[in-house]
């Protein structure tokens, strides 16, 4: 990456008034949250539990809870980093159209973003939900029950409890996806940060903005599937580069 590329991206951001931000795991690795698809990612050592398996099998549900319990302490202790704070500064300047994230760590909310400015496409690890009645709650009691009994917790209504995340094979919520694509139709700049932009339909959100003519800045450590579409492509660590890009 050159200084000229960084300046070109910063100029686009300065000129923009309705920025669609799209974030992935590379934004949160600086907060101690492991990625999933990288060379050392979670999926190199754990097999994901598909949604239909979770519904059909107590053994699969136990694997889901065991995996979530393994990572819970890291999620609890994680704090927003400089990249999260830079995006908050963009919102406070009144120039954030919407922040669309693939991340399930809740760190955008923890940084102080207004809830209506954040769309969590893949849900959140900070809550559990009942697949029966839809109630959401703090996961700590459920984790404690599973830790103690090794039995999968259930809701008071009898329904299955699951982390409020989108599992493999589970459809994204239509209303959440529509909010994201609506922002892609109204923004005047798309900024993708810390994502390989390989997971669909999520990665289609910033690309939709680009296809309708909005400039597109892609910042990531490593190649992405949208590099050829980028107006400006920045290679590097979001924690180091994003504050300079936003100007904070």
C-alpha positions as a Python dict, from the first residue, in 0.01 Angstrom:
ca = {
    (1, 'X'): (0, 0, 0),
    (2, 'X'): (127, 347, -85),
    (3, 'X'): (86, 681, 88),
    (4, 'X'): (-94, 796, -226),
    (5, 'X'): (-354, 519, -185),
    (6, 'X'): (-412, 613, 178),
    (7, 'X'): (-453, 980, 86),
    (8, 'X'): (-691, 894, -199),
    (9, 'X'): (-905, 686, 36),
    (10, 'X'): (-899, 957, 304),
    (11, 'X'): (-1008, 1217, 47),
    (12, 'X'): (-1303, 1001, -61),
    (13, 'X'): (-1402, 961, 302),
    (14, 'X'): (-1374, 1333, 373),
    (15, 'X'): (-1599, 1413, 78),
    (16, 'X'): (-1862, 1153, 166),
    (17, 'X'): (-2170, 1243, 368),
    (18, 'X'): (-2353, 907, 380),
    (19, 'X'): (-2099, 632, 439),
    (20, 'X'): (-2197, 266, 438),
    (21, 'X'): (-1944, 78, 650),
    (22, 'X'): (-1913, -300, 621),
    (23, 'X'): (-1697, -480, 879),
    (24, 'X'): (-1560, -830, 923),
    (25, 'X'): (-1343, -1031, 1162),
    (26, 'X'): (-1025, -839, 1079),
    (27, 'X'): (-1165, -541, 1267),
    (28, 'X'): (-1192, -735, 1593),
    (29, 'X'): (-877, -947, 1596),
    (30, 'X'): (-708, -643, 1754),
    (31, 'X'): (-952, -684, 2045),
    (32, 'X'): (-855, -1048, 2099),
    (33, 'X'): (-1145, -1202, 1906),
    (34, 'X'): (-1015, -1490, 1688),
    (35, 'X'): (-1110, -1505, 1323),
    (36, 'X'): (-1283, -1806, 1171),
    (37, 'X'): (-1148, -1856, 819),
    (38, 'X'): (-783, -1755, 843),
    (39, 'X'): (-488, -1999, 854),
    (40, 'X'): (-517, -2011, 1234),
    (41, 'X'): (-893, -1960, 1237),
    (42, 'X'): (-1145, -2141, 1452),
    (43, 'X'): (-1270, -2358, 1166),
    (44, 'X'): (-924, -2516, 1124),
    (45, 'X'): (-986, -2709, 1446),
    (46, 'X'): (-1363, -2710, 1502),
    (47, 'X'): (-1635, -2837, 1275),
    (48, 'X'): (-1925, -2590, 1262),
    (49, 'X'): (-2264, -2719, 1372),
    (50, 'X'): (-2521, -2663, 1099),
    (51, 'X'): (-2862, -2532, 1194),
    (52, 'X'): (-3052, -2842, 1087),
    (53, 'X'): (-2811, -3057, 1288),
    (54, 'X'): (-2874, -2836, 1591),
    (55, 'X'): (-3250, -2883, 1554),
    (56, 'X'): (-3228, -3259, 1501),
    (57, 'X'): (-2963, -3383, 1743),
    (58, 'X'): (-2892, -3339, 2114),
    (59, 'X'): (-2532, -3435, 2040),
    (60, 'X'): (-2504, -3151, 1787),
    (61, 'X'): (-2661, -2909, 2034),
    (62, 'X'): (-2404, -3012, 2295),
    (63, 'X'): (-2125, -2947, 2044),
    (64, 'X'): (-2271, -2600, 1975),
    (65, 'X'): (-2282, -2515, 2345),
    (66, 'X'): (-1935, -2657, 2407),
    (67, 'X'): (-1791, -2445, 2126),
    (68, 'X'): (-1968, -2132, 2249),
    (69, 'X'): (-1855, -2195, 2605),
    (70, 'X'): (-1493, -2233, 2488),
    (71, 'X'): (-1492, -1883, 2340),
    (72, 'X'): (-1716, -1709, 2593),
    (73, 'X'): (-1441, -1570, 2818),
    (74, 'X'): (-1262, -1411, 2522),
    (75, 'X'): (-1587, -1248, 2410),
    (76, 'X'): (-1665, -1122, 2762),
    (77, 'X'): (-1322, -969, 2808),
    (78, 'X'): (-1291, -811, 2461),
    (79, 'X'): (-1306, -433, 2440),
    (80, 'X'): (-1344, -203, 2138),
    (81, 'X'): (-1013, -103, 1977),
    (82, 'X'): (-898, 206, 1789),
    (83, 'X'): (-1070, 93, 1470),
    (84, 'X'): (-1406, 64, 1646),
    (85, 'X'): (-1356, 409, 1797),
    (86, 'X'): (-1270, 557, 1456),
    (87, 'X'): (-1603, 435, 1319),
    (88, 'X'): (-1781, 583, 1619),
    (89, 'X'): (-1617, 918, 1537),
    (90, 'X'): (-1760, 888, 1186),
    (91, 'X'): (-2110, 844, 1332),
    (92, 'X'): (-2067, 1133, 1572),
    (93, 'X'): (-1964, 1352, 1279),
    (94, 'X'): (-2306, 1274, 1128),
    (95, 'X'): (-2163, 1095, 823),
    (96, 'X'): (-2245, 730, 894),
    (97, 'X'): (-2538, 602, 689),
    (98, 'X'): (-2524, 255, 844),
    (99, 'X'): (-2268, 17, 990),
    (100, 'X'): (-2327, -335, 861),
    (101, 'X'): (-2121, -603, 1033),
    (102, 'X'): (-2059, -973, 992),
    (103, 'X'): (-1915, -978, 1345),
    (104, 'X'): (-2103, -1138, 1632),
    (105, 'X'): (-1892, -989, 1913),
    (106, 'X'): (-2110, -686, 1992),
    (107, 'X'): (-1807, -454, 1998),
    (108, 'X'): (-1968, -189, 1776),
    (109, 'X'): (-2245, -151, 2033),
    (110, 'X'): (-1990, -156, 2315),
    (111, 'X'): (-1799, 125, 2143),
    (112, 'X'): (-2107, 346, 2177),
    (113, 'X'): (-2283, 337, 1840),
    (114, 'X'): (-2653, 417, 1839),
    (115, 'X'): (-2838, 83, 1806),
    (116, 'X'): (-3025, 205, 1498),
    (117, 'X'): (-2694, 268, 1320),
    (118, 'X'): (-2571, -92, 1348),
    (119, 'X'): (-2693, -399, 1161),
    (120, 'X'): (-2553, -733, 1282),
    (121, 'X'): (-2611, -955, 980),
    (122, 'X'): (-2499, -1271, 1155),
    (123, 'X'): (-2653, -1198, 1494),
    (124, 'X'): (-2481, -1157, 1828),
    (125, 'X'): (-2290, -1379, 2067),
    (126, 'X'): (-2389, -1151, 2356),
    (127, 'X'): (-2740, -1297, 2381),
    (128, 'X'): (-2913, -1631, 2365),
    (129, 'X'): (-3255, -1682, 2213),
    (130, 'X'): (-3532, -1937, 2234),
    (131, 'X'): (-3615, -2099, 1905),
    (132, 'X'): (-3966, -2155, 2037),
    (133, 'X'): (-4094, -1829, 2185),
    (134, 'X'): (-3817, -1598, 2057),
    (135, 'X'): (-3724, -1462, 2402),
    (136, 'X'): (-3368, -1327, 2431),
    (137, 'X'): (-3159, -1317, 2746),
    (138, 'X'): (-2812, -1297, 2901),
    (139, 'X'): (-2615, -1614, 2817),
    (140, 'X'): (-2427, -1637, 3149),
    (141, 'X'): (-2687, -1847, 3338),
    (142, 'X'): (-2721, -2085, 3044),
    (143, 'X'): (-2344, -2126, 3018),
    (144, 'X'): (-2322, -2192, 3391),
    (145, 'X'): (-2593, -2459, 3364),
    (146, 'X'): (-2420, -2627, 3070),
    (147, 'X'): (-2081, -2606, 3245),
    (148, 'X'): (-2225, -2773, 3554),
    (149, 'X'): (-2453, -3037, 3401),
    (150, 'X'): (-2326, -3078, 3042),
    (151, 'X'): (-2693, -3077, 2942),
    (152, 'X'): (-2816, -2832, 2679),
    (153, 'X'): (-3022, -2557, 2842),
    (154, 'X'): (-3383, -2495, 2750),
    (155, 'X'): (-3617, -2200, 2781),
    (156, 'X'): (-3887, -2186, 3048),
    (157, 'X'): (-4134, -2246, 2763),
    (158, 'X'): (-3955, -2572, 2679),
    (159, 'X'): (-3800, -2442, 2358),
    (160, 'X'): (-3441, -2495, 2250),
    (161, 'X'): (-3195, -2224, 2352),
    (162, 'X'): (-2922, -2121, 2111),
    (163, 'X'): (-2673, -1838, 2081),
    (164, 'X'): (-2845, -1550, 1898),
    (165, 'X'): (-2615, -1595, 1601),
    (166, 'X'): (-2684, -1716, 1249),
    (167, 'X'): (-2554, -2071, 1216),
    (168, 'X'): (-2445, -2237, 895),
    (169, 'X'): (-2758, -2333, 705),
    (170, 'X'): (-2975, -2085, 897),
    (171, 'X'): (-3126, -1808, 683),
    (172, 'X'): (-3044, -1447, 760),
    (173, 'X'): (-3333, -1242, 893),
    (174, 'X'): (-3503, -1083, 593),
    (175, 'X'): (-3568, -751, 767),
    (176, 'X'): (-3202, -722, 872),
    (177, 'X'): (-3077, -791, 521),
    (178, 'X'): (-3323, -539, 374),
    (179, 'X'): (-3197, -264, 606),
    (180, 'X'): (-2843, -331, 488),
    (181, 'X'): (-2932, -323, 118),
    (182, 'X'): (-3144, -10, 168),
    (183, 'X'): (-2832, 166, 299),
    (184, 'X'): (-2640, 42, -4),
    (185, 'X'): (-2899, 214, -222),
    (186, 'X'): (-2872, 547, -40),
    (187, 'X'): (-2503, 581, 55),
    (188, 'X'): (-2248, 793, -130),
    (189, 'X'): (-1946, 579, -29),
    (190, 'X'): (-1896, 215, 71),
    (191, 'X'): (-1610, 126, 308),
    (192, 'X'): (-1534, -242, 372),
    (193, 'X'): (-1297, -316, 659),
    (194, 'X'): (-1144, -642, 779),
    (195, 'X'): (-1340, -882, 559),
    (196, 'X'): (-1240, -1119, 281),
    (197, 'X'): (-1579, -1032, 130),
    (198, 'X'): (-1637, -1396, 47),
    (199, 'X'): (-1950, -1480, 247),
    (200, 'X'): (-2283, -1437, 72),
    (201, 'X'): (-2528, -1277, 85),
    (202, 'X'): (-2348, -1045, 330),
    (203, 'X'): (-2069, -946, 91),
    (204, 'X'): (-2329, -840, -163),
    (205, 'X'): (-2415, -535, 50),
    (206, 'X'): (-2112, -309, -21),
    (207, 'X'): (-2091, -446, -374),
    (208, 'X'): (-2448, -329, -439),
    (209, 'X'): (-2337, 25, -351),
    (210, 'X'): (-2041, -2, -587),
    (211, 'X'): (-2255, -134, -872),
    (212, 'X'): (-2485, 165, -850),
    (213, 'X'): (-2183, 397, -882),
    (214, 'X'): (-2073, 478, -526),
    (215, 'X'): (-1696, 487, -465),
    (216, 'X'): (-1571, 178, -281),
    (217, 'X'): (-1278, 165, -38),
    (218, 'X'): (-1160, -182, 69),
    (219, 'X'): (-924, -213, 367),
    (220, 'X'): (-803, -558, 464),
    (221, 'X'): (-497, -758, 557),
    (222, 'X'): (-480, -1000, 265),
    (223, 'X'): (-669, -1033, -62),
    (224, 'X'): (-1045, -997, -84),
    (225, 'X'): (-1294, -1107, -346),
    (226, 'X'): (-1381, -743, -417),
    (227, 'X'): (-1031, -614, -489),
    (228, 'X'): (-1109, -572, -858),
    (229, 'X'): (-1417, -364, -771),
    (230, 'X'): (-1243, -128, -527),
    (231, 'X'): (-1199, 238, -614),
    (232, 'X'): (-911, 233, -365),
    (233, 'X'): (-765, -85, -213),
    (234, 'X'): (-571, -55, 116),
    (235, 'X'): (-358, -341, 247),
    (236, 'X'): (-295, -352, 621),
    (237, 'X'): (-424, -368, 977),
    (238, 'X'): (-753, -188, 1038),
    (239, 'X'): (-650, -91, 1392),
    (240, 'X'): (-348, 94, 1253),
    (241, 'X'): (-499, 240, 935),
    (242, 'X'): (-862, 320, 1009),
    (243, 'X'): (-799, 607, 1256),
    (244, 'X'): (-574, 777, 1000),
    (245, 'X'): (-831, 717, 728),
    (246, 'X'): (-1114, 870, 933),
    (247, 'X'): (-890, 1148, 1061),
    (248, 'X'): (-901, 1083, 1435),
}
